[in-house]
Amino acid sequence: MNKKVKAALIGFGWWGKNLAKAIEGSSNIRLDMIVSKELGDTQAYARSHQIKVSNDFADALSNPEIEAIILATPHSLHAEQIIAAANAGKHIFCEKPLALTHHDAKMAIAACAKNSVVLGVGQNKRFWPSMQKLREVVASGALGNMMHIEGHYSNEHSTKFFSEWRDKPTESPAGGLTGTGIHIIDALVNLAGNASEVSAHVASFRSGKDPRDASSVNVRFDNGISAYFAMIRATPIFWRVHVFSDAGSVEAIGETECVLRLSGGRMERYTFPAIDSIKYELEAFATAVSTNNNTPYPISTLEMSQTIALFEAIVQSVTEQSTVKVSK
């Protein structure tokens, strides 16, 4: 059996608990420490899993046994925590979004490169079987030339898993962008590359603990491909990414379904078993760490940077109510 990567989880809120649970059955990564301000819940879990507990991030950075840091902290802390961890020689897995500005994302990525540590980002929808099949079909060339992409991701998480920090506009700008839209942005960048300009709008119906808003985004890419996507807080979960090309289209619906439509009316439908996508992304990160990046994390740092560039432009477009150029 390969040696497990020893990790410290920073943050033990709703999503931190999901990450911890995904690691429980892993064959290549384990939790050795949890750092959290919520010591009550944390200590009960830690005792049952023989995990050290601290309320100080510095304890994880200074511990020589800890090889990797897993960040499940408020969005505004990500960049500075990534840089601190990289400077301490720790590999980093950071929950999305990687940062809230393109400048901060580039600084975090540069720190990881300077210190030769692996950087992974938590975009678990990238690992869904439906999305893996969609990318496989696009890469095969069977659809011809890509022309347009549509996306939608909505869910009820902002209602079911509310926390005070997530309600701050500085932490969760542009409606559901940090909760759901960031996953669609990742898919678009992965499929179409660098975006050139964006126009976005949020229609808000109710704010506060149980928000109601609908966001719509139009994007143009450097290569001429167009895209639009939407997200709603809060409505029953729905995921769709649809790539249109001149010889057909391919559509990922939810986690496990993919539909291929080809010229002449031929249609093929694929269904797959569900997977633990959070476990898959963490194990992909651990594999990159244990192989010294010979098996790199599936999301490149260039894609991470381009994702946050588009993210930031969307926030700016919503704020200014205008079309915005995407930074390079």
Secondary structure in CASP SS format (residue, H / E / C, confidence):
PFRMAT SS
TARGET T0000
AUTHOR 0000-0000-0000
METHOD secondary structure of the structure
MODEL  1
M C 1.00
N C 1.00
K C 1.00
K C 1.00
V E 1.00
K E 1.00
A E 1.00
A E 1.00
L E 1.00
I E 1.00
G C 1.00
F C 1.00
G C 1.00
W H 1.00
W H 1.00
G H 1.00
K H 1.00
N H 1.00
L H 1.00
A H 1.00
K H 1.00
A H 1.00
I H 1.00
E H 1.00
G C 1.00
S C 1.00
S C 1.00
N C 1.00
I E 1.00
R E 1.00
L E 1.00
D E 1.00
M E 1.00
I E 1.00
V E 1.00
S C 1.00
K C 1.00
E C 1.00
L H 1.00
G H 1.00
D H 1.00
T H 1.00
Q H 1.00
A H 1.00
Y H 1.00
A H 1.00
R H 1.00
S H 1.00
H H 1.00
Q C 1.00
I C 1.00
K E 1.00
V E 1.00
S E 1.00
N C 1.00
D C 1.00
F H 1.00
A H 1.00
D H 1.00
A H 1.00
L H 1.00
S H 1.00
N C 1.00
P C 1.00
E C 1.00
I C 1.00
E C 1.00
A E 1.00
I E 1.00
I E 1.00
L E 1.00
A C 1.00
T C 1.00
P C 1.00
H H 1.00
S H 1.00
L H 1.00
H H 1.00
A H 1.00
E H 1.00
Q H 1.00
I H 1.00
I H 1.00
A H 1.00
A H 1.00
A H 1.00
N H 1.00
A C 1.00
G C 1.00
K C 1.00
H E 1.00
I E 1.00
F E 1.00
C E 1.00
E E 1.00
K C 1.00
P C 1.00
L C 1.00
A C 1.00
L C 1.00
T C 1.00
H H 1.00
H H 1.00
D H 1.00
A H 1.00
K H 1.00
M H 1.00
A H 1.00
I H 1.00
A H 1.00
A H 1.00
C H 1.00
A H 1.00
K H 1.00
N C 1.00
S C 1.00
V C 1.00
V C 1.00
L E 1.00
G E 1.00
V E 1.00
G E 1.00
Q C 1.00
N H 1.00
K H 1.00
R H 1.00
F H 1.00
W C 1.00
P H 1.00
S H 1.00
M H 1.00
Q H 1.00
K H 1.00
L H 1.00
R H 1.00
E H 1.00
V H 1.00
V H 1.00
A H 1.00
S H 1.00
G C 1.00
A C 1.00
L C 1.00
G C 1.00
N C 1.00
M E 1.00
M E 1.00
H E 1.00
I E 1.00
E E 1.00
G E 1.00
H E 1.00
Y E 1.00
S E 1.00
N C 1.00
E C 1.00
H H 1.00
S H 1.00
T H 1.00
K H 1.00
F C 1.00
F C 1.00
S C 1.00
E H 1.00
W H 1.00
R H 1.00
D H 1.00
K C 1.00
P C 1.00
T C 1.00
E C 1.00
S C 1.00
P C 1.00
A C 1.00
G C 1.00
G C 1.00
L H 1.00
T H 1.00
G H 1.00
T H 1.00
G H 1.00
I H 1.00
H H 1.00
I H 1.00
I H 1.00
D H 1.00
A H 1.00
L H 1.00
V H 1.00
N H 1.00
L H 1.00
A H 1.00
G C 1.00
N C 1.00
A E 1.00
S E 1.00
E E 1.00
V E 1.00
S E 1.00
A E 1.00
H E 1.00
V E 1.00
A E 1.00
S E 1.00
F E 1.00
R E 1.00
S C 1.00
G C 1.00
K C 1.00
D C 1.00
P C 1.00
R E 1.00
D E 1.00
A E 1.00
S E 1.00
S E 1.00
V E 1.00
N E 1.00
V E 1.00
R E 1.00
F E 1.00
D C 1.00
N C 1.00
G C 1.00
I C 1.00
S E 1.00
A E 1.00
Y E 1.00
F E 1.00
A E 1.00
M E 1.00
I E 1.00
R E 1.00
A C 1.00
T C 1.00
P C 1.00
I C 1.00
F E 1.00
W E 1.00
R E 1.00
V E 1.00
H E 1.00
V E 1.00
F E 1.00
S E 1.00
D C 1.00
A C 1.00
G E 1.00
S E 1.00
V E 1.00
E E 1.00
A E 1.00
I E 1.00
G C 1.00
E C 1.00
T C 1.00
E E 1.00
C E 1.00
V E 1.00
L E 1.00
R E 1.00
L E 1.00
S C 1.00
G C 1.00
G C 1.00
R C 1.00
M E 1.00
E E 1.00
R E 1.00
Y E 1.00
T E 1.00
F C 1.00
P C 1.00
A C 1.00
I C 1.00
D C 1.00
S H 1.00
I H 1.00
K H 1.00
Y H 1.00
E H 1.00
L H 1.00
E H 1.00
A H 1.00
F H 1.00
A H 1.00
T H 1.00
A H 1.00
V H 1.00
S H 1.00
T C 1.00
N C 1.00
N C 1.00
N C 1.00
T C 1.00
P C 1.00
Y C 1.00
P C 1.00
I C 1.00
S C 1.00
T H 1.00
L H 1.00
E H 1.00
M H 1.00
S H 1.00
Q H 1.00
T H 1.00
I H 1.00
A H 1.00
L H 1.00
F H 1.00
E H 1.00
A H 1.00
I H 1.00
V H 1.00
Q H 1.00
S H 1.00
V H 1.00
T H 1.00
E H 1.00
Q C 1.00
S C 1.00
T C 1.00
V E 1.00
K E 1.00
V C 1.00
S C 1.00
K C 1.00
END
